[in-house]
Amino acid sequence: MYDDGCKIYSVRPSQCKTFPFWKSNLENGAEWEKLKSTCPGIGKGRLHILNDIENYLKPDLSDL
């Protein structure tokens, strides 16, 4: 599903859509920093505030 980019982006599962904003990644700064060391996209682009993240996650969380 991933080969120099996501090959199923338009139909990717919720787990992919909500990454990296998973609770385990947001619990503390150390977890976020650890994740940054393995994911080249973290820390790039616009800054997301908590309210934006919560609103972004709502559609996927309502299915649980």
Distance bins in CASP14 RR format, pairs under 12 A and 6 or more apart:
PFRMAT RR
TARGET T0000
AUTHOR 0000-0000-0000
RMODE 2
METHOD distances of the structure
MODEL  1
1 7 1 0 1 0 0 0 0 0 0 0 0
1 8 1 0 1 0 0 0 0 0 0 0 0
1 9 0 0 0 0 1 0 0 0 0 0 0
1 11 0 0 0 0 1 0 0 0 0 0 0
1 12 1 0 0 1 0 0 0 0 0 0 0
1 13 0 0 0 0 1 0 0 0 0 0 0
1 15 0 0 0 0 0 1 0 0 0 0 0
1 16 0 0 0 0 1 0 0 0 0 0 0
2 8 0 0 0 0 1 0 0 0 0 0 0
2 9 0 0 0 0 1 0 0 0 0 0 0
2 12 0 0 0 0 0 1 0 0 0 0 0
2 16 0 0 0 0 1 0 0 0 0 0 0
5 12 0 0 0 0 0 1 0 0 0 0 0
5 16 0 0 0 0 0 1 0 0 0 0 0
5 40 0 0 0 0 0 1 0 0 0 0 0
5 41 0 0 0 0 0 1 0 0 0 0 0
6 12 1 0 0 1 0 0 0 0 0 0 0
6 13 0 0 0 0 0 1 0 0 0 0 0
6 16 1 0 0 1 0 0 0 0 0 0 0
6 17 0 0 0 0 0 1 0 0 0 0 0
6 19 0 0 0 0 0 1 0 0 0 0 0
7 16 0 0 0 0 0 1 0 0 0 0 0
8 16 0 0 0 0 1 0 0 0 0 0 0
8 17 0 0 0 0 0 1 0 0 0 0 0
9 16 0 0 0 0 1 0 0 0 0 0 0
9 17 0 0 0 0 1 0 0 0 0 0 0
10 16 0 0 0 0 0 1 0 0 0 0 0
10 17 0 0 0 0 0 1 0 0 0 0 0
11 17 0 0 0 0 0 1 0 0 0 0 0
12 18 0 0 0 0 0 1 0 0 0 0 0
12 19 0 0 0 0 1 0 0 0 0 0 0
12 60 0 0 0 0 0 1 0 0 0 0 0
13 19 0 0 0 0 0 1 0 0 0 0 0
13 60 0 0 0 0 1 0 0 0 0 0 0
13 63 0 0 0 0 0 1 0 0 0 0 0
14 21 0 0 0 0 0 1 0 0 0 0 0
14 22 0 0 0 0 0 1 0 0 0 0 0
14 56 0 0 0 0 0 1 0 0 0 0 0
14 57 0 0 0 0 1 0 0 0 0 0 0
14 58 0 0 0 0 0 1 0 0 0 0 0
14 59 0 0 0 0 1 0 0 0 0 0 0
14 60 1 0 1 0 0 0 0 0 0 0 0
14 61 0 0 0 0 1 0 0 0 0 0 0
14 62 0 0 0 0 0 1 0 0 0 0 0
14 63 1 0 0 1 0 0 0 0 0 0 0
14 64 0 0 0 0 1 0 0 0 0 0 0
15 21 0 0 0 0 0 1 0 0 0 0 0
15 22 0 0 0 0 1 0 0 0 0 0 0
15 24 0 0 0 0 0 1 0 0 0 0 0
15 57 0 0 0 0 0 1 0 0 0 0 0
15 60 0 0 0 0 1 0 0 0 0 0 0
15 63 0 0 0 0 0 1 0 0 0 0 0
15 64 0 0 0 0 0 1 0 0 0 0 0
16 22 0 0 0 0 0 1 0 0 0 0 0
16 60 0 0 0 0 0 1 0 0 0 0 0
17 56 0 0 0 0 1 0 0 0 0 0 0
17 57 0 0 0 0 1 0 0 0 0 0 0
17 58 0 0 0 0 0 1 0 0 0 0 0
17 59 0 0 0 0 1 0 0 0 0 0 0
17 60 1 0 0 1 0 0 0 0 0 0 0
17 61 0 0 0 0 0 1 0 0 0 0 0
17 63 0 0 0 0 0 1 0 0 0 0 0
18 24 0 0 0 0 0 1 0 0 0 0 0
18 25 0 0 0 0 1 0 0 0 0 0 0
18 26 0 0 0 0 0 1 0 0 0 0 0
18 48 0 0 0 0 0 1 0 0 0 0 0
18 53 0 0 0 0 1 0 0 0 0 0 0
18 54 0 0 0 0 0 1 0 0 0 0 0
18 56 1 0 0 1 0 0 0 0 0 0 0
18 57 1 0 1 0 0 0 0 0 0 0 0
18 58 0 0 0 0 0 1 0 0 0 0 0
18 59 0 0 0 0 1 0 0 0 0 0 0
18 60 1 0 1 0 0 0 0 0 0 0 0
18 61 0 0 0 0 1 0 0 0 0 0 0
18 63 0 0 0 0 0 1 0 0 0 0 0
18 64 0 0 0 0 0 1 0 0 0 0 0
19 25 0 0 0 0 1 0 0 0 0 0 0
19 26 0 0 0 0 0 1 0 0 0 0 0
19 35 0 0 0 0 1 0 0 0 0 0 0
19 38 0 0 0 0 0 1 0 0 0 0 0
19 39 0 0 0 0 1 0 0 0 0 0 0
19 41 0 0 0 0 0 1 0 0 0 0 0
19 42 0 0 0 0 1 0 0 0 0 0 0
19 53 0 0 0 0 0 1 0 0 0 0 0
19 56 0 0 0 0 0 1 0 0 0 0 0
19 57 0 0 0 0 0 1 0 0 0 0 0
19 60 0 0 0 0 0 1 0 0 0 0 0
20 26 0 0 0 0 1 0 0 0 0 0 0
20 31 0 0 0 0 0 1 0 0 0 0 0
20 32 0 0 0 0 1 0 0 0 0 0 0
20 33 0 0 0 0 0 1 0 0 0 0 0
20 34 0 0 0 0 0 1 0 0 0 0 0
20 35 1 0 1 0 0 0 0 0 0 0 0
20 36 0 0 0 0 1 0 0 0 0 0 0
20 38 0 0 0 0 0 1 0 0 0 0 0
20 39 1 0 0 1 0 0 0 0 0 0 0
20 40 0 0 0 0 0 1 0 0 0 0 0
20 41 0 0 0 0 1 0 0 0 0 0 0
20 42 1 0 1 0 0 0 0 0 0 0 0
20 43 0 0 0 0 1 0 0 0 0 0 0
20 44 0 0 0 0 0 1 0 0 0 0 0
20 48 0 0 0 0 1 0 0 0 0 0 0
20 53 0 0 0 0 1 0 0 0 0 0 0
20 56 0 0 0 0 0 1 0 0 0 0 0
20 57 0 0 0 0 0 1 0 0 0 0 0
21 27 0 0 0 0 0 1 0 0 0 0 0
21 32 0 0 0 0 0 1 0 0 0 0 0
21 35 0 0 0 0 0 1 0 0 0 0 0
21 42 0 0 0 0 0 1 0 0 0 0 0
21 48 1 0 0 1 0 0 0 0 0 0 0
21 49 0 0 0 0 0 1 0 0 0 0 0
21 50 0 0 0 0 1 0 0 0 0 0 0
21 52 0 0 0 0 1 0 0 0 0 0 0
21 53 1 0 1 0 0 0 0 0 0 0 0
21 54 0 0 0 0 1 0 0 0 0 0 0
21 55 0 0 0 0 0 1 0 0 0 0 0
21 56 1 0 0 1 0 0 0 0 0 0 0
21 57 1 0 0 1 0 0 0 0 0 0 0
21 58 0 0 0 0 0 1 0 0 0 0 0
21 60 0 0 0 0 1 0 0 0 0 0 0
21 61 0 0 0 0 0 1 0 0 0 0 0
22 31 0 0 0 0 1 0 0 0 0 0 0
22 32 0 0 0 0 0 1 0 0 0 0 0
22 35 0 0 0 0 1 0 0 0 0 0 0
22 39 0 0 0 0 0 1 0 0 0 0 0
22 53 0 0 0 0 0 1 0 0 0 0 0
22 57 0 0 0 0 1 0 0 0 0 0 0
22 60 0 0 0 0 0 1 0 0 0 0 0
22 61 0 0 0 0 0 1 0 0 0 0 0
23 31 0 0 0 0 1 0 0 0 0 0 0
23 32 0 0 0 0 0 1 0 0 0 0 0
23 53 0 0 0 0 0 1 0 0 0 0 0
23 54 0 0 0 0 0 1 0 0 0 0 0
23 57 0 0 0 0 1 0 0 0 0 0 0
23 61 0 0 0 0 0 1 0 0 0 0 0
24 30 0 0 0 0 0 1 0 0 0 0 0
24 31 1 0 0 1 0 0 0 0 0 0 0
24 32 0 0 0 0 0 1 0 0 0 0 0
24 34 0 0 0 0 0 1 0 0 0 0 0
24 35 0 0 0 0 1 0 0 0 0 0 0
25 31 1 0 1 0 0 0 0 0 0 0 0
25 32 1 0 0 1 0 0 0 0 0 0 0
25 33 0 0 0 0 0 1 0 0 0 0 0
25 34 0 0 0 0 1 0 0 0 0 0 0
25 35 1 0 1 0 0 0 0 0 0 0 0
25 36 0 0 0 0 1 0 0 0 0 0 0
25 38 0 0 0 0 0 1 0 0 0 0 0
25 39 0 0 0 0 1 0 0 0 0 0 0
25 42 0 0 0 0 1 0 0 0 0 0 0
25 53 0 0 0 0 0 1 0 0 0 0 0
26 32 1 0 0 1 0 0 0 0 0 0 0
26 35 0 0 0 0 1 0 0 0 0 0 0
26 42 0 0 0 0 0 1 0 0 0 0 0
26 48 0 0 0 0 0 1 0 0 0 0 0
26 50 0 0 0 0 1 0 0 0 0 0 0
26 53 1 0 0 1 0 0 0 0 0 0 0
26 54 0 0 0 0 0 1 0 0 0 0 0
26 57 0 0 0 0 0 1 0 0 0 0 0
27 33 0 0 0 0 0 1 0 0 0 0 0
27 34 0 0 0 0 0 1 0 0 0 0 0
27 35 0 0 0 0 0 1 0 0 0 0 0
28 34 0 0 0 0 1 0 0 0 0 0 0
28 35 0 0 0 0 0 1 0 0 0 0 0
29 35 0 0 0 0 1 0 0 0 0 0 0
29 36 0 0 0 0 1 0 0 0 0 0 0
29 42 0 0 0 0 0 1 0 0 0 0 0
30 36 0 0 0 0 0 1 0 0 0 0 0
30 37 0 0 0 0 0 1 0 0 0 0 0
31 37 0 0 0 0 0 1 0 0 0 0 0
31 38 0 0 0 0 0 1 0 0 0 0 0
31 42 0 0 0 0 0 1 0 0 0 0 0
32 38 0 0 0 0 0 1 0 0 0 0 0
32 39 0 0 0 0 0 1 0 0 0 0 0
32 42 1 0 0 1 0 0 0 0 0 0 0
32 43 0 0 0 0 1 0 0 0 0 0 0
32 48 0 0 0 0 0 1 0 0 0 0 0
33 39 0 0 0 0 0 1 0 0 0 0 0
33 42 0 0 0 0 1 0 0 0 0 0 0
33 43 0 0 0 0 0 1 0 0 0 0 0
34 42 0 0 0 0 0 1 0 0 0 0 0
35 41 0 0 0 0 1 0 0 0 0 0 0
35 42 1 0 1 0 0 0 0 0 0 0 0
35 43 0 0 0 0 1 0 0 0 0 0 0
36 42 1 0 1 0 0 0 0 0 0 0 0
36 43 1 0 0 1 0 0 0 0 0 0 0
36 44 0 0 0 0 1 0 0 0 0 0 0
37 43 0 0 0 0 0 1 0 0 0 0 0
42 48 0 0 0 0 0 1 0 0 0 0 0
46 52 0 0 0 0 1 0 0 0 0 0 0
46 53 0 0 0 0 0 1 0 0 0 0 0
47 53 0 0 0 0 0 1 0 0 0 0 0
48 54 0 0 0 0 0 1 0 0 0 0 0
48 55 0 0 0 0 0 1 0 0 0 0 0
48 56 1 0 0 1 0 0 0 0 0 0 0
48 57 0 0 0 0 0 1 0 0 0 0 0
49 55 0 0 0 0 1 0 0 0 0 0 0
49 56 0 0 0 0 0 1 0 0 0 0 0
50 56 0 0 0 0 0 1 0 0 0 0 0
50 57 0 0 0 0 0 1 0 0 0 0 0
51 57 0 0 0 0 0 1 0 0 0 0 0
51 58 0 0 0 0 0 1 0 0 0 0 0
52 58 0 0 0 0 0 1 0 0 0 0 0
53 60 0 0 0 0 0 1 0 0 0 0 0
53 61 0 0 0 0 0 1 0 0 0 0 0
54 60 0 0 0 0 0 1 0 0 0 0 0
54 61 0 0 0 0 1 0 0 0 0 0 0
55 61 0 0 0 0 0 1 0 0 0 0 0
55 62 0 0 0 0 0 1 0 0 0 0 0
57 63 0 0 0 0 0 1 0 0 0 0 0
57 64 0 0 0 0 0 1 0 0 0 0 0
58 64 0 0 0 0 0 1 0 0 0 0 0
END
